[in-house]
């Protein structure tokens, strides 16, 4: 069982930056592909970013590609999401997730096995 705990959410103005952290329990963090998803009220959970086990490969939702950066520190069992130039449309609950099994892609919620409890990001205009 893997436990994921997000932190770093909050209320900010448009244009601000935030860094989310997700700490994972266990000794096998480096074997998981990690992802960040978000869910706005009344909407489905959507992919934001993913990072490979080594951290060398990343992928992003188009609308965040030039503003968000996903990274990981396997020594600290932690994945990060640096968010710059935040927009009101980025307002959502942000979740980190861990994928245990090898998949052809890691863009869907069903590709992941473990989830954090979520952290709220609210961006005011």
C-alpha positions in Angstrom: 0.0 0.0 0.0 1.2 3.5 -0.9 0.1 6.6 0.9 0.4 9.9 -0.9 0.1 13.2 0.9 -0.1 16.5 -1.0 0.8 19.9 0.4 1.3 23.4 -0.9 -2.2 24.4 -2.0 -3.8 27.8 -1.3 -5.4 30.9 -2.5 -3.4 33.1 -4.8 -3.9 35.9 -7.3 -3.6 35.4 -11.1 0.0 35.5 -12.2 1.3 34.0 -8.9 3.3 30.9 -8.4 2.9 27.9 -6.2 4.7 24.6 -5.7 2.9 21.5 -4.7 4.6 18.6 -3.0 3.5 15.0 -2.8 5.2 12.8 -0.2 4.9 9.0 -0.7 5.3 6.3 1.9 7.2 3.1 1.3 10.6 2.1 -0.1 9.6 1.7 -3.8 8.8 5.2 -4.8 11.4 5.1 -7.6 9.4 2.3 -9.3 6.3 4.4 -9.7 5.4 6.6 -12.5 3.9 9.7 -10.8 1.2 12.1 -12.1 -0.7 15.2 -11.1 -4.4 15.5 -11.9 -6.9 18.2 -11.1 -10.7 18.4 -10.7 -12.7 21.6 -10.8 -16.3 21.7 -9.4 -18.7 20.0 -11.8 -15.9 18.7 -14.0 -14.2 15.4 -14.5 -10.7 14.8 -13.1 -8.2 15.7 -15.7 -4.6 15.0 -16.4 -2.0 17.7 -15.7 1.4 16.2 -15.8 3.3 13.0 -15.4 6.9 12.0 -14.8 8.8 8.8 -15.4 10.4 6.6 -12.8 13.8 8.1 -13.3 12.5 11.7 -13.8 14.0 12.0 -17.3 10.7 12.0 -19.1 7.7 14.2 -18.5 4.5 15.0 -20.2 2.0 17.9 -19.7 -1.5 19.0 -20.5 -1.2 21.5 -23.4 -2.7 24.4 -21.4 0.0 24.1 -18.6 3.0 23.0 -20.7 4.8 26.3 -20.6 3.8 27.2 -17.0 4.0 24.1 -14.9 7.0 21.8 -14.2 6.8 18.4 -12.7 9.9 16.9 -11.0 10.7 14.3 -8.5 13.3 13.5 -5.8 13.5 9.7 -5.4 15.8 10.1 -2.4 13.0 12.0 -0.6 10.1 10.0 -2.0 8.6 13.2 -3.2 7.1 14.6 -6.5 6.6 18.3 -7.1 4.5 20.5 -9.3 5.9 24.0 -9.8 3.1 26.2 -11.1 3.9 29.6 -12.5 1.7 32.3 -14.1 -1.4 30.8 -12.5 -4.8 31.6 -14.1 -8.3 31.5 -12.7 -9.0 28.5 -14.9 -6.3 26.5 -12.9 -8.6 26.6 -9.9 -9.3 23.0 -8.8 -8.4 20.3 -6.3 -5.0 18.9 -7.3 -4.2 15.3 -6.8 -1.0 13.3 -7.0 -1.1 9.7 -8.1 1.2 6.8 -8.4 1.1 4.2 -11.2 2.5 0.8 -10.3 2.1 -1.1 -13.5 3.6 -0.5 -16.9 1.1 1.2 -19.2 1.2 2.4 -22.8 0.5 5.9 -21.5 -0.2 7.6 -18.2 -2.7 10.2 -19.1 -5.9 8.8 -17.6 -7.0 8.4 -14.0 -7.4 4.7 -14.5 -3.7 4.4 -15.3 -2.9 5.1 -11.7 -3.3 2.9 -8.6 -2.9 5.2 -5.7 -4.1 8.7 -5.0 -3.5 11.4 -2.5 -6.3 13.2 -0.7 -6.0 16.4 -2.8 -5.1 20.0 -2.2 -7.2 23.0 -3.2 -5.7 25.6 -5.5 -7.8 28.8 -5.9 -6.7 31.5 -8.3 -8.5 34.8 -8.1 -8.6 37.2 -11.0 
